[in-house]
């Protein structure tokens, strides 16, 4: 009985670890997605020159 309980605990620990790793990867992916890819221009008060 003790041997079987250890096996179940090991399986539960492995599943829990995989779930935590998946959650961290998902959160990092969403954080990278929300970052601006290009910095906007800084207004300086001057008129922009056009062709």
mmCIF entry with sequence, helices, sheets and N, C-alpha, C, O atoms, coordinates in Angstrom:
data_MODEL
# 
_entry.id   MODEL 
# 
_entity.id                         1 
_entity.type                       polymer 
_entity.pdbx_number_of_molecules   1 
# 
_entity_poly.entity_id                      1 
_entity_poly.type                           'polypeptide(L)' 
_entity_poly.nstd_linkage                   no 
_entity_poly.nstd_monomer                   no 
_entity_poly.pdbx_seq_one_letter_code       
;(UNK)(UNK)(UNK)(UNK)(UNK)(UNK)(UNK)(UNK)(UNK)(UNK)(UNK)(UNK)(UNK)(UNK)(UNK)(UNK)
(UNK)(UNK)(UNK)(UNK)(UNK)(UNK)(UNK)(UNK)(UNK)(UNK)(UNK)(UNK)(UNK)(UNK)(UNK)(UNK)
(UNK)(UNK)(UNK)(UNK)(UNK)(UNK)(UNK)(UNK)(UNK)(UNK)(UNK)(UNK)(UNK)(UNK)(UNK)(UNK)
(UNK)(UNK)(UNK)
;
_entity_poly.pdbx_seq_one_letter_code_can   XXXXXXXXXXXXXXXXXXXXXXXXXXXXXXXXXXXXXXXXXXXXXXXXXXX 
_entity_poly.pdbx_strand_id                 A 
# 
loop_
_entity_poly_seq.entity_id 
_entity_poly_seq.num 
_entity_poly_seq.mon_id 
_entity_poly_seq.hetero 
1 1  UNK n 
1 2  UNK n 
1 3  UNK n 
1 4  UNK n 
1 5  UNK n 
1 6  UNK n 
1 7  UNK n 
1 8  UNK n 
1 9  UNK n 
1 10 UNK n 
1 11 UNK n 
1 12 UNK n 
1 13 UNK n 
1 14 UNK n 
1 15 UNK n 
1 16 UNK n 
1 17 UNK n 
1 18 UNK n 
1 19 UNK n 
1 20 UNK n 
1 21 UNK n 
1 22 UNK n 
1 23 UNK n 
1 24 UNK n 
1 25 UNK n 
1 26 UNK n 
1 27 UNK n 
1 28 UNK n 
1 29 UNK n 
1 30 UNK n 
1 31 UNK n 
1 32 UNK n 
1 33 UNK n 
1 34 UNK n 
1 35 UNK n 
1 36 UNK n 
1 37 UNK n 
1 38 UNK n 
1 39 UNK n 
1 40 UNK n 
1 41 UNK n 
1 42 UNK n 
1 43 UNK n 
1 44 UNK n 
1 45 UNK n 
1 46 UNK n 
1 47 UNK n 
1 48 UNK n 
1 49 UNK n 
1 50 UNK n 
1 51 UNK n 
# 
_struct_asym.id          A 
_struct_asym.entity_id   1 
# 
_struct_conf.conf_type_id            HELX_P 
_struct_conf.id                      HELX_P1 
_struct_conf.pdbx_PDB_helix_id       AA1 
_struct_conf.beg_label_comp_id       UNK 
_struct_conf.beg_label_asym_id       A 
_struct_conf.beg_label_seq_id        2 
_struct_conf.pdbx_beg_PDB_ins_code   ? 
_struct_conf.end_label_comp_id       UNK 
_struct_conf.end_label_asym_id       A 
_struct_conf.end_label_seq_id        34 
_struct_conf.pdbx_end_PDB_ins_code   ? 
_struct_conf.beg_auth_comp_id        UNK 
_struct_conf.beg_auth_asym_id        A 
_struct_conf.beg_auth_seq_id         2 
_struct_conf.end_auth_comp_id        UNK 
_struct_conf.end_auth_asym_id        A 
_struct_conf.end_auth_seq_id         34 
_struct_conf.pdbx_PDB_helix_class    1 
_struct_conf.details                 ? 
_struct_conf.pdbx_PDB_helix_length   33 
# 
_struct_conf_type.id          HELX_P 
_struct_conf_type.criteria    ? 
_struct_conf_type.reference   ? 
# 
loop_
_atom_site.group_PDB 
_atom_site.id 
_atom_site.type_symbol 
_atom_site.label_atom_id 
_atom_site.label_alt_id 
_atom_site.label_comp_id 
_atom_site.label_asym_id 
_atom_site.label_entity_id 
_atom_site.label_seq_id 
_atom_site.pdbx_PDB_ins_code 
_atom_site.Cartn_x 
_atom_site.Cartn_y 
_atom_site.Cartn_z 
_atom_site.occupancy 
_atom_site.B_iso_or_equiv 
_atom_site.pdbx_formal_charge 
_atom_site.auth_seq_id 
_atom_site.auth_comp_id 
_atom_site.auth_asym_id 
_atom_site.auth_atom_id 
_atom_site.pdbx_PDB_model_num 
ATOM 1   N N  . UNK A 1 1  ? 0.823 -1.187 0.000   1.00 0.00 ? 1  UNK A N  1 
ATOM 2   C CA . UNK A 1 1  ? 0.000 0.000  0.000   1.00 0.00 ? 1  UNK A CA 1 
ATOM 3   C C  . UNK A 1 1  ? 0.870 1.255  0.000   1.00 0.00 ? 1  UNK A C  1 
ATOM 4   O O  . UNK A 1 1  ? 0.568 2.214  -0.711  1.00 0.00 ? 1  UNK A O  1 
ATOM 5   N N  . UNK A 1 2  ? 1.935 1.261  0.780   1.00 0.00 ? 2  UNK A N  1 
ATOM 6   C CA . UNK A 1 2  ? 2.796 2.433  0.864   1.00 0.00 ? 2  UNK A CA 1 
ATOM 7   C C  . UNK A 1 2  ? 3.476 2.683  -0.474  1.00 0.00 ? 2  UNK A C  1 
ATOM 8   O O  . UNK A 1 2  ? 3.638 3.829  -0.893  1.00 0.00 ? 2  UNK A O  1 
ATOM 9   N N  . UNK A 1 3  ? 3.871 1.608  -1.137  1.00 0.00 ? 3  UNK A N  1 
ATOM 10  C CA . UNK A 1 3  ? 4.540 1.751  -2.425  1.00 0.00 ? 3  UNK A CA 1 
ATOM 11  C C  . UNK A 1 3  ? 3.602 2.388  -3.449  1.00 0.00 ? 3  UNK A C  1 
ATOM 12  O O  . UNK A 1 3  ? 4.029 3.238  -4.230  1.00 0.00 ? 3  UNK A O  1 
ATOM 13  N N  . UNK A 1 4  ? 2.344 1.992  -3.453  1.00 0.00 ? 4  UNK A N  1 
ATOM 14  C CA . UNK A 1 4  ? 1.368 2.523  -4.387  1.00 0.00 ? 4  UNK A CA 1 
ATOM 15  C C  . UNK A 1 4  ? 1.093 3.994  -4.094  1.00 0.00 ? 4  UNK A C  1 
ATOM 16  O O  . UNK A 1 4  ? 0.907 4.782  -5.021  1.00 0.00 ? 4  UNK A O  1 
ATOM 17  N N  . UNK A 1 5  ? 1.064 4.369  -2.837  1.00 0.00 ? 5  UNK A N  1 
ATOM 18  C CA . UNK A 1 5  ? 0.811 5.754  -2.447  1.00 0.00 ? 5  UNK A CA 1 
ATOM 19  C C  . UNK A 1 5  ? 1.954 6.657  -2.903  1.00 0.00 ? 5  UNK A C  1 
ATOM 20  O O  . UNK A 1 5  ? 1.713 7.782  -3.340  1.00 0.00 ? 5  UNK A O  1 
ATOM 21  N N  . UNK A 1 6  ? 3.181 6.183  -2.808  1.00 0.00 ? 6  UNK A N  1 
ATOM 22  C CA . UNK A 1 6  ? 4.325 6.968  -3.263  1.00 0.00 ? 6  UNK A CA 1 
ATOM 23  C C  . UNK A 1 6  ? 4.252 7.192  -4.765  1.00 0.00 ? 6  UNK A C  1 
ATOM 24  O O  . UNK A 1 6  ? 4.567 8.280  -5.246  1.00 0.00 ? 6  UNK A O  1 
ATOM 25  N N  . UNK A 1 7  ? 3.845 6.188  -5.498  1.00 0.00 ? 7  UNK A N  1 
ATOM 26  C CA . UNK A 1 7  ? 3.713 6.303  -6.942  1.00 0.00 ? 7  UNK A CA 1 
ATOM 27  C C  . UNK A 1 7  ? 2.661 7.335  -7.326  1.00 0.00 ? 7  UNK A C  1 
ATOM 28  O O  . UNK A 1 7  ? 2.862 8.120  -8.253  1.00 0.00 ? 7  UNK A O  1 
ATOM 29  N N  . UNK A 1 8  ? 1.539 7.330  -6.610  1.00 0.00 ? 8  UNK A N  1 
ATOM 30  C CA . UNK A 1 8  ? 0.487 8.296  -6.884  1.00 0.00 ? 8  UNK A CA 1 
ATOM 31  C C  . UNK A 1 8  ? 0.945 9.713  -6.548  1.00 0.00 ? 8  UNK A C  1 
ATOM 32  O O  . UNK A 1 8  ? 0.612 10.661 -7.257  1.00 0.00 ? 8  UNK A O  1 
ATOM 33  N N  . UNK A 1 9  ? 1.698 9.853  -5.481  1.00 0.00 ? 9  UNK A N  1 
ATOM 34  C CA . UNK A 1 9  ? 2.208 11.169 -5.100  1.00 0.00 ? 9  UNK A CA 1 
ATOM 35  C C  . UNK A 1 9  ? 3.202 11.675 -6.138  1.00 0.00 ? 9  UNK A C  1 
ATOM 36  O O  . UNK A 1 9  ? 3.232 12.866 -6.449  1.00 0.00 ? 9  UNK A O  1 
ATOM 37  N N  . UNK A 1 10 ? 4.008 10.777 -6.667  1.00 0.00 ? 10 UNK A N  1 
ATOM 38  C CA . UNK A 1 10 ? 4.975 11.168 -7.689  1.00 0.00 ? 10 UNK A CA 1 
ATOM 39  C C  . UNK A 1 10 ? 4.258 11.612 -8.958  1.00 0.00 ? 10 UNK A C  1 
ATOM 40  O O  . UNK A 1 10 ? 4.650 12.594 -9.588  1.00 0.00 ? 10 UNK A O  1 
ATOM 41  N N  . UNK A 1 11 ? 3.218 10.892 -9.326  1.00 0.00 ? 11 UNK A N  1 
ATOM 42  C CA . UNK A 1 11 ? 2.445 11.257 -10.520 1.00 0.00 ? 11 UNK A CA 1 
ATOM 43  C C  . UNK A 1 11 ? 1.759 12.610 -10.313 1.00 0.00 ? 11 UNK A C  1 
ATOM 44  O O  . UNK A 1 11 ? 1.757 13.450 -11.213 1.00 0.00 ? 11 UNK A O  1 
ATOM 45  N N  . UNK A 1 12 ? 1.185 12.818 -9.145  1.00 0.00 ? 12 UNK A N  1 
ATOM 46  C CA . UNK A 1 12 ? 0.525 14.093 -8.849  1.00 0.00 ? 12 UNK A CA 1 
ATOM 47  C C  . UNK A 1 12 ? 1.538 15.241 -8.865  1.00 0.00 ? 12 UNK A C  1 
ATOM 48  O O  . UNK A 1 12 ? 1.235 16.334 -9.345  1.00 0.00 ? 12 UNK A O  1 
ATOM 49  N N  . UNK A 1 13 ? 2.722 14.993 -8.347  1.00 0.00 ? 13 UNK A N  1 
ATOM 50  C CA . UNK A 1 13 ? 3.761 16.024 -8.366  1.00 0.00 ? 13 UNK A CA 1 
ATOM 51  C C  . UNK A 1 13 ? 4.208 16.364 -9.773  1.00 0.00 ? 13 UNK A C  1 
ATOM 52  O O  . UNK A 1 13 ? 4.454 17.528 -10.089 1.00 0.00 ? 13 UNK A O  1 
ATOM 53  N N  . UNK A 1 14 ? 4.312 15.361 -10.608 1.00 0.00 ? 14 UNK A N  1 
ATOM 54  C CA . UNK A 1 14 ? 4.721 15.593 -11.994 1.00 0.00 ? 14 UNK A CA 1 
ATOM 55  C C  . UNK A 1 14 ? 3.655 16.379 -12.755 1.00 0.00 ? 14 UNK A C  1 
ATOM 56  O O  . UNK A 1 14 ? 3.974 17.274 -13.537 1.00 0.00 ? 14 UNK A O  1 
ATOM 57  N N  . UNK A 1 15 ? 2.406 16.043 -12.524 1.00 0.00 ? 15 UNK A N  1 
ATOM 58  C CA . UNK A 1 15 ? 1.312 16.768 -13.186 1.00 0.00 ? 15 UNK A CA 1 
ATOM 59  C C  . UNK A 1 15 ? 1.266 18.211 -12.691 1.00 0.00 ? 15 UNK A C  1 
ATOM 60  O O  . UNK A 1 15 ? 1.061 19.133 -13.480 1.00 0.00 ? 15 UNK A O  1 
ATOM 61  N N  . UNK A 1 16 ? 1.454 18.404 -11.409 1.00 0.00 ? 16 UNK A N  1 
ATOM 62  C CA . UNK A 1 16 ? 1.455 19.756 -10.845 1.00 0.00 ? 16 UNK A CA 1 
ATOM 63  C C  . UNK A 1 16 ? 2.602 20.587 -11.390 1.00 0.00 ? 16 UNK A C  1 
ATOM 64  O O  . UNK A 1 16 ? 2.424 21.763 -11.705 1.00 0.00 ? 16 UNK A O  1 
ATOM 65  N N  . UNK A 1 17 ? 3.769 19.989 -11.503 1.00 0.00 ? 17 UNK A N  1 
ATOM 66  C CA . UNK A 1 17 ? 4.925 20.705 -12.043 1.00 0.00 ? 17 UNK A CA 1 
ATOM 67  C C  . UNK A 1 17 ? 4.696 21.087 -13.499 1.00 0.00 ? 17 UNK A C  1 
ATOM 68  O O  . UNK A 1 17 ? 5.048 22.190 -13.915 1.00 0.00 ? 17 UNK A O  1 
ATOM 69  N N  . UNK A 1 18 ? 4.117 20.195 -14.260 1.00 0.00 ? 18 UNK A N  1 
ATOM 70  C CA . UNK A 1 18 ? 3.831 20.491 -15.667 1.00 0.00 ? 18 UNK A CA 1 
ATOM 71  C C  . UNK A 1 18 ? 2.804 21.615 -15.785 1.00 0.00 ? 18 UNK A C  1 
ATOM 72  O O  . UNK A 1 18 ? 2.899 22.457 -16.677 1.00 0.00 ? 18 UNK A O  1 
ATOM 73  N N  . UNK A 1 19 ? 1.833 21.624 -14.894 1.00 0.00 ? 19 UNK A N  1 
ATOM 74  C CA . UNK A 1 19 ? 0.816 22.677 -14.930 1.00 0.00 ? 19 UNK A CA 1 
ATOM 75  C C  . UNK A 1 19 ? 1.421 24.041 -14.600 1.00 0.00 ? 19 UNK A C  1 
ATOM 76  O O  . UNK A 1 19 ? 1.076 25.044 -15.224 1.00 0.00 ? 19 UNK A O  1 
ATOM 77  N N  . UNK A 1 20 ? 2.310 24.075 -13.633 1.00 0.00 ? 20 UNK A N  1 
ATOM 78  C CA . UNK A 1 20 ? 2.970 25.336 -13.271 1.00 0.00 ? 20 UNK A CA 1 
ATOM 79  C C  . UNK A 1 20 ? 3.842 25.826 -14.423 1.00 0.00 ? 20 UNK A C  1 
ATOM 80  O O  . UNK A 1 20 ? 3.842 27.017 -14.736 1.00 0.00 ? 20 UNK A O  1 
ATOM 81  N N  . UNK A 1 21 ? 4.576 24.927 -15.048 1.00 0.00 ? 21 UNK A N  1 
ATOM 82  C CA . UNK A 1 21 ? 5.427 25.306 -16.175 1.00 0.00 ? 21 UNK A CA 1 
ATOM 83  C C  . UNK A 1 21 ? 4.584 25.838 -17.338 1.00 0.00 ? 21 UNK A C  1 
ATOM 84  O O  . UNK A 1 21 ? 4.958 26.827 -17.968 1.00 0.00 ? 21 UNK A O  1 
ATOM 85  N N  . UNK A 1 22 ? 3.471 25.203 -17.621 1.00 0.00 ? 22 UNK A N  1 
ATOM 86  C CA . UNK A 1 22 ? 2.596 25.656 -18.702 1.00 0.00 ? 22 UNK A CA 1 
ATOM 87  C C  . UNK A 1 22 ? 2.018 27.035 -18.386 1.00 0.00 ? 22 UNK A C  1 
ATOM 88  O O  . UNK A 1 22 ? 1.916 27.880 -19.275 1.00 0.00 ? 22 UNK A O  1 
ATOM 89  N N  . UNK A 1 23 ? 1.645 27.264 -17.145 1.00 0.00 ? 23 UNK A N  1 
ATOM 90  C CA . UNK A 1 23 ? 1.102 28.570 -16.758 1.00 0.00 ? 23 UNK A CA 1 
ATOM 91  C C  . UNK A 1 23 ? 2.145 29.667 -16.907 1.00 0.00 ? 23 UNK A C  1 
ATOM 92  O O  . UNK A 1 23 ? 1.824 30.769 -17.354 1.00 0.00 ? 23 UNK A O  1 
ATOM 93  N N  . UNK A 1 24 ? 3.386 29.380 -16.539 1.00 0.00 ? 24 UNK A N  1 
ATOM 94  C CA . UNK A 1 24 ? 4.443 30.384 -16.678 1.00 0.00 ? 24 UNK A CA 1 
ATOM 95  C C  . UNK A 1 24 ? 4.730 30.694 -18.142 1.00 0.00 ? 24 UNK A C  1 
ATOM 96  O O  . UNK A 1 24 ? 4.925 31.855 -18.502 1.00 0.00 ? 24 UNK A O  1 
ATOM 97  N N  . UNK A 1 25 ? 4.756 29.676 -18.983 1.00 0.00 ? 25 UNK A N  1 
ATOM 98  C CA . UNK A 1 25 ? 4.976 29.898 -20.408 1.00 0.00 ? 25 UNK A CA 1 
ATOM 99  C C  . UNK A 1 25 ? 3.850 30.713 -21.019 1.00 0.00 ? 25 UNK A C  1 
ATOM 100 O O  . UNK A 1 25 ? 4.098 31.592 -21.844 1.00 0.00 ? 25 UNK A O  1 
ATOM 101 N N  . UNK A 1 26 ? 2.616 30.433 -20.624 1.00 0.00 ? 26 UNK A N  1 
ATOM 102 C CA . UNK A 1 26 ? 1.463 31.159 -21.142 1.00 0.00 ? 26 UNK A CA 1 
ATOM 103 C C  . UNK A 1 26 ? 1.505 32.617 -20.707 1.00 0.00 ? 26 UNK A C  1 
ATOM 104 O O  . UNK A 1 26 ? 1.231 33.511 -21.508 1.00 0.00 ? 26 UNK A O  1 
ATOM 105 N N  . UNK A 1 27 ? 1.842 32.865 -19.452 1.00 0.00 ? 27 UNK A N  1 
ATOM 106 C CA . UNK A 1 27 ? 1.907 34.235 -18.949 1.00 0.00 ? 27 UNK A CA 1 
ATOM 107 C C  . UNK A 1 27 ? 3.012 35.014 -19.651 1.00 0.00 ? 27 UNK A C  1 
ATOM 108 O O  . UNK A 1 27 ? 2.823 36.184 -19.983 1.00 0.00 ? 27 UNK A O  1 
ATOM 109 N N  . UNK A 1 28 ? 4.161 34.387 -19.881 1.00 0.00 ? 28 UNK A N  1 
ATOM 110 C CA . UNK A 1 28 ? 5.259 35.060 -20.560 1.00 0.00 ? 28 UNK A CA 1 
ATOM 111 C C  . UNK A 1 28 ? 4.883 35.379 -22.007 1.00 0.00 ? 28 UNK A C  1 
ATOM 112 O O  . UNK A 1 28 ? 5.234 36.440 -22.524 1.00 0.00 ? 28 UNK A O  1 
ATOM 113 N N  . UNK A 1 29 ? 4.177 34.469 -22.650 1.00 0.00 ? 29 UNK A N  1 
ATOM 114 C CA . UNK A 1 29 ? 3.752 34.682 -24.038 1.00 0.00 ? 29 UNK A CA 1 
ATOM 115 C C  . UNK A 1 29 ? 2.808 35.874 -24.119 1.00 0.00 ? 29 UNK A C  1 
ATOM 116 O O  . UNK A 1 29 ? 2.926 36.692 -25.032 1.00 0.00 ? 29 UNK A O  1 
ATOM 117 N N  . UNK A 1 30 ? 1.881 35.983 -23.187 1.00 0.00 ? 30 UNK A N  1 
ATOM 118 C CA . UNK A 1 30 ? 0.938 37.102 -23.194 1.00 0.00 ? 30 UNK A CA 1 
ATOM 119 C C  . UNK A 1 30 ? 1.644 38.415 -22.889 1.00 0.00 ? 30 UNK A C  1 
ATOM 120 O O  . UNK A 1 30 ? 1.292 39.449 -23.456 1.00 0.00 ? 30 UNK A O  1 
ATOM 121 N N  . UNK A 1 31 ? 2.633 38.391 -22.006 1.00 0.00 ? 31 UNK A N  1 
ATOM 122 C CA . UNK A 1 31 ? 3.364 39.606 -21.662 1.00 0.00 ? 31 UNK A CA 1 
ATOM 123 C C  . UNK A 1 31 ? 4.154 40.107 -22.869 1.00 0.00 ? 31 UNK A C  1 
ATOM 124 O O  . UNK A 1 31 ? 4.188 41.309 -23.129 1.00 0.00 ? 31 UNK A O  1 
ATOM 125 N N  . UNK A 1 32 ? 4.790 39.195 -23.608 1.00 0.00 ? 32 UNK A N  1 
ATOM 126 C CA . UNK A 1 32 ? 5.543 39.572 -24.799 1.00 0.00 ? 32 UNK A CA 1 
ATOM 127 C C  . UNK A 1 32 ? 4.605 40.116 -25.879 1.00 0.00 ? 32 UNK A C  1 
ATOM 128 O O  . UNK A 1 32 ? 4.986 41.012 -26.632 1.00 0.00 ? 32 UNK A O  1 
ATOM 129 N N  . UNK A 1 33 ? 3.405 39.592 -25.958 1.00 0.00 ? 33 UNK A N  1 
ATOM 130 C CA . UNK A 1 33 ? 2.438 40.015 -26.965 1.00 0.00 ? 33 UNK A CA 1 
ATOM 131 C C  . UNK A 1 33 ? 1.977 41.443 -26.694 1.00 0.00 ? 33 UNK A C  1 
ATOM 132 O O  . UNK A 1 33 ? 1.694 42.179 -27.640 1.00 0.00 ? 33 UNK A O  1 
ATOM 133 N N  . UNK A 1 34 ? 1.894 41.852 -25.440 1.00 0.00 ? 34 UNK A N  1 
ATOM 134 C CA . UNK A 1 34 ? 1.385 43.165 -25.085 1.00 0.00 ? 34 UNK A CA 1 
ATOM 135 C C  . UNK A 1 34 ? 2.437 44.263 -25.158 1.00 0.00 ? 34 UNK A C  1 
ATOM 136 O O  . UNK A 1 34 ? 2.101 45.438 -25.008 1.00 0.00 ? 34 UNK A O  1 
ATOM 137 N N  . UNK A 1 35 ? 3.697 43.916 -25.384 1.00 0.00 ? 35 UNK A N  1 
ATOM 138 C CA . UNK A 1 35 ? 4.743 44.928 -25.478 1.00 0.00 ? 35 UNK A CA 1 
ATOM 139 C C  . UNK A 1 35 ? 4.638 45.655 -26.816 1.00 0.00 ? 35 UNK A C  1 
ATOM 140 O O  . UNK A 1 35 ? 4.381 45.026 -27.843 1.00 0.00 ? 35 UNK A O  1 
ATOM 141 N N  . UNK A 1 36 ? 4.834 46.963 -26.812 1.00 0.00 ? 36 UNK A N  1 
ATOM 142 C CA . UNK A 1 36 ? 4.838 47.664 -28.097 1.00 0.00 ? 36 UNK A CA 1 
ATOM 143 C C  . UNK A 1 36 ? 6.073 47.281 -28.904 1.00 0.00 ? 36 UNK A C  1 
ATOM 144 O O  . UNK A 1 36 ? 7.170 47.169 -28.358 1.00 0.00 ? 36 UNK A O  1 
ATOM 145 N N  . UNK A 1 37 ? 5.891 47.084 -30.183 1.00 0.00 ? 37 UNK A N  1 
ATOM 146 C CA . UNK A 1 37 ? 7.003 46.648 -31.021 1.00 0.00 ? 37 UNK A CA 1 
ATOM 147 C C  . UNK A 1 37 ? 7.810 47.826 -31.541 1.00 0.00 ? 37 UNK A C  1 
ATOM 148 O O  . UNK A 1 37 ? 8.987 47.675 -31.868 1.00 0.00 ? 37 UNK A O  1 
ATOM 149 N N  . UNK A 1 38 ? 7.189 48.993 -31.619 1.00 0.00 ? 38 UNK A N  1 
ATOM 150 C CA . UNK A 1 38 ? 7.879 50.148 -32.155 1.00 0.00 ? 38 UNK A CA 1 
ATOM 151 C C  . UNK A 1 38 ? 7.615 51.341 -31.244 1.00 0.00 ? 38 UNK A C  1 
ATOM 152 O O  . UNK A 1 38 ? 6.478 51.582 -30.838 1.00 0.00 ? 38 UNK A O  1 
ATOM 153 N N  . UNK A 1 39 ? 8.652 52.071 -30.933 1.00 0.00 ? 39 UNK A N  1 
ATOM 154 C CA . UNK A 1 39 ? 8.513 53.242 -30.078 1.00 0.00 ? 39 UNK A CA 1 
ATOM 155 C C  . UNK A 1 39 ? 7.963 54.387 -30.917 1.00 0.00 ? 39 UNK A C  1 
ATOM 156 O O  . UNK A 1 39 ? 8.440 54.646 -32.022 1.00 0.00 ? 39 UNK A O  1 
ATOM 157 N N  . UNK A 1 40 ? 6.962 55.066 -30.384 1.00 0.00 ? 40 UNK A N  1 
ATOM 158 C CA . UNK A 1 40 ? 6.356 56.183 -31.098 1.00 0.00 ? 40 UNK A CA 1 
ATOM 159 C C  . UNK A 1 40 ? 7.270 57.397 -31.103 1.00 0.00 ? 40 UNK A C  1 
ATOM 160 O O  . UNK A 1 40 ? 8.258 57.461 -30.371 1.00 0.00 ? 40 UNK A O  1 
ATOM 161 N N  . UNK A 1 41 ? 6.919 58.350 -31.941 1.00 0.00 ? 41 UNK A N  1 
ATOM 162 C CA . UNK A 1 41 ? 7.715 59.567 -32.026 1.00 0.00 ? 41 UNK A CA 1 
ATOM 163 C C  . UNK A 1 41 ? 7.453 60.452 -30.813 1.00 0.00 ? 41 UNK A C  1 
ATOM 164 O O  . UNK A 1 41 ? 6.360 60.444 -30.245 1.00 0.00 ? 41 UNK A O  1 
ATOM 165 N N  . UNK A 1 42 ? 8.453 61.201 -30.433 1.00 0.00 ? 42 UNK A N  1 
ATOM 166 C CA . UNK A 1 42 ? 8.331 62.110 -29.300 1.00 0.00 ? 42 UNK A CA 1 
ATOM 167 C C  . UNK A 1 42 ? 7.984 63.490 -29.848 1.00 0.00 ? 42 UNK A C  1 
ATOM 168 O O  . UNK A 1 42 ? 8.738 64.049 -30.646 1.00 0.00 ? 42 UNK A O  1 
ATOM 169 N N  . UNK A 1 43 ? 6.861 64.037 -29.431 1.00 0.00 ? 43 UNK A N  1 
ATOM 170 C CA . UNK A 1 43 ? 6.508 65.366 -29.942 1.00 0.00 ? 43 UNK A CA 1 
ATOM 171 C C  . UNK A 1 43 ? 7.489 66.421 -29.438 1.00 0.00 ? 43 UNK A C  1 
ATOM 172 O O  . UNK A 1 43 ? 7.763 66.505 -28.241 1.00 0.00 ? 43 UNK A O  1 
ATOM 173 N N  . UNK A 1 44 ? 8.012 67.223 -30.359 1.00 0.00 ? 44 UNK A N  1 
ATOM 174 C CA . UNK A 1 44 ? 8.989 68.224 -29.979 1.00 0.00 ? 44 UNK A CA 1 
ATOM 175 C C  . UNK A 1 44 ? 8.435 69.636 -30.150 1.00 0.00 ? 44 UNK A C  1 
ATOM 176 O O  . UNK A 1 44 ? 9.111 70.599 -29.786 1.00 0.00 ? 44 UNK A O  1 
ATOM 177 N N  . UNK A 1 45 ? 7.242 69.786 -30.685 1.00 0.00 ? 45 UNK A N  1 
ATOM 178 C CA . UNK A 1 45 ? 6.671 71.096 -30.898 1.00 0.00 ? 45 UNK A CA 1 
ATOM 179 C C  . UNK A 1 45 ? 6.978 71.668 -32.272 1.00 0.00 ? 45 UNK A C  1 
ATOM 180 O O  . UNK A 1 45 ? 6.424 72.703 -32.642 1.00 0.00 ? 45 UNK A O  1 
ATOM 181 N N  . UNK A 1 46 ? 7.851 71.015 -33.041 1.00 0.00 ? 46 UNK A N  1 
ATOM 182 C CA . UNK A 1 46 ? 8.182 71.490 -34.382 1.00 0.00 ? 46 UNK A CA 1 
ATOM 183 C C  . UNK A 1 46 ? 7.236 70.854 -35.403 1.00 0.00 ? 46 UNK A C  1 
ATOM 184 O O  . UNK A 1 46 ? 6.751 69.741 -35.198 1.00 0.00 ? 46 UNK A O  1 
ATOM 185 N N  . UNK A 1 47 ? 6.981 71.554 -36.483 1.00 0.00 ? 47 UNK A N  1 
ATOM 186 C CA . UNK A 1 47 ? 6.160 71.011 -37.539 1.00 0.00 ? 47 UNK A CA 1 
ATOM 187 C C  . UNK A 1 47 ? 6.927 69.922 -38.283 1.00 0.00 ? 47 UNK A C  1 
ATOM 188 O O  . UNK A 1 47 ? 8.119 70.086 -38.545 1.00 0.00 ? 47 UNK A O  1 
ATOM 189 N N  . UNK A 1 48 ? 6.286 68.837 -38.622 1.00 0.00 ? 48 UNK A N  1 
ATOM 190 C CA . UNK A 1 48 ? 6.998 67.803 -39.377 1.00 0.00 ? 48 UNK A CA 1 
ATOM 191 C C  . UNK A 1 48 ? 7.242 68.254 -40.819 1.00 0.00 ? 48 UNK A C  1 
ATOM 192 O O  . UNK A 1 48 ? 6.377 68.869 -41.442 1.00 0.00 ? 48 UNK A O  1 
ATOM 193 N N  . UNK A 1 49 ? 8.406 67.946 -41.327 1.00 0.00 ? 49 UNK A N  1 
ATOM 194 C CA . UNK A 1 49 ? 8.738 68.307 -42.703 1.00 0.00 ? 49 UNK A CA 1 
ATOM 195 C C  . UNK A 1 49 ? 8.217 67.229 -43.636 1.00 0.00 ? 49 UNK A C  1 
ATOM 196 O O  . UNK A 1 49 ? 8.431 66.040 -43.402 1.00 0.00 ? 49 UNK A O  1 
ATOM 197 N N  . UNK A 1 50 ? 7.539 67.641 -44.683 1.00 0.00 ? 50 UNK A N  1 
ATOM 198 C CA . UNK A 1 50 ? 7.012 66.694 -45.658 1.00 0.00 ? 50 UNK A CA 1 
ATOM 199 C C  . UNK A 1 50 ? 7.573 67.010 -47.025 1.00 0.00 ? 50 UNK A C  1 
ATOM 200 O O  . UNK A 1 50 ? 8.032 68.125 -47.269 1.00 0.00 ? 50 UNK A O  1 
ATOM 201 N N  . UNK A 1 51 ? 7.540 66.046 -47.909 1.00 0.00 ? 51 UNK A N  1 
ATOM 202 C CA . UNK A 1 51 ? 8.037 66.250 -49.273 1.00 0.00 ? 51 UNK A CA 1 
ATOM 203 C C  . UNK A 1 51 ? 6.977 66.877 -50.128 1.00 0.00 ? 51 UNK A C  1 
ATOM 204 O O  . UNK A 1 51 ? 7.207 67.127 -51.311 1.00 0.00 ? 51 UNK A O  1 
# 
